[in-house]
Amino acid sequence: MDNHLVVSEQGLTAYDSISLAIRWQRLSGERTHAPVLAAGLVLVSSSSGFYALDSTNGSVVWQSNRDINLFAPVVKDGVVYLASESGVLQALELAGGRLIWRRQLPGWIYPPGLGSELLYTGGSDGNLWAIHLEDGSIHWRRDLGQELVYSPVILRDGTVITTTFTGEVFAFSPMGRLHWQSRLSVNFMPPFELGERILFSGIDQQLYALDSKTGKRHWSTSLDGRLAAPLVLNKHTALAALDDGRLLEIDPQDGNLRLLGRADGEPVASPHVQDGQTVLFLKSFGAPKAIILKRQSGVNSIKEM
């Protein structure tokens, strides 16, 4: 947004998307979750509350919830939805932060997945909750028998995918009917939809592809390492940044992996693709270090910024 790339790593750092020079830094040293950019604002939950920052300079436009430990925000149609460690789920106006509704659920809850009329969330109490976006009323709940791991993911057709700490994968219709159920290694990153496949990364360092309609396993492949951040889309493939610095391209049809390059450091965010090159941000003192992976005549090269 506004020619900025914003990275969350012990605070926020905003980079110029062309030169990758640092534009501004805020909340340095604080625990910050994944930011969301919307309507000229950078929205972020931190250890000191929730902030709406001006994307051009990082100044505080409004803030709230200094007394609640919040997770990453989710935004739709001018409304910010916030989940918390205390089980409080809130809907706030994007333009100013006014509270629209508030719902208390048992235990902590993950950031919700948003459907057309409902949001879906769950956490430590082992239930998947479907809640009306408009007023916070509960539409249905399903007992999954185990604590959830990561936020529910809403597929393009509205199917709700959720995973648990026992490795169970559930696919529900928007109205709560179970489409299919599968079992994998416990998930290490959020599920990722790519075409007709859903990719899951297990704590066993395997990557799994399930059919989004049936739950049938198409393939599994070893990453021989751990993901440093969630997968991202790159045209018709997925990109994976591993904690040993490797950048991999994944073919969703057969799981074949292609090494695009290797950085000397640990990535702290998902890869960002622009203008035929890939940007990585590596763990570094003060602010993440920007690395550009360029493609020239089929040969990959790495440039530090």
Secondary structure, 3 states (H helix, E strand, C coil): CCCEEEEECCCEEEEECCCCCEEEEECCCCCECCCEEECCEEEEEECCEEEEEECCCCCEEEEECCCCCECCCEEECCEEEECECCCEEEEEECCCCCEEEEEECCCCECCCEECCCEEEEEECCCEEEEEECCCCCEEEEEECCCCECCCCEECCCCCEEEEECCCEEEEECCCCCEEEEEECCCECCCCEEECCEEEEEECCCEEEEEECCCCCEEEEEECCCCECCCCEEECCEEEEEECCCEEEEECCCCCCEEEEEECCCCECCCCEEECCEEEEEECCCCCCEEEEEEEECCEEEEEEC
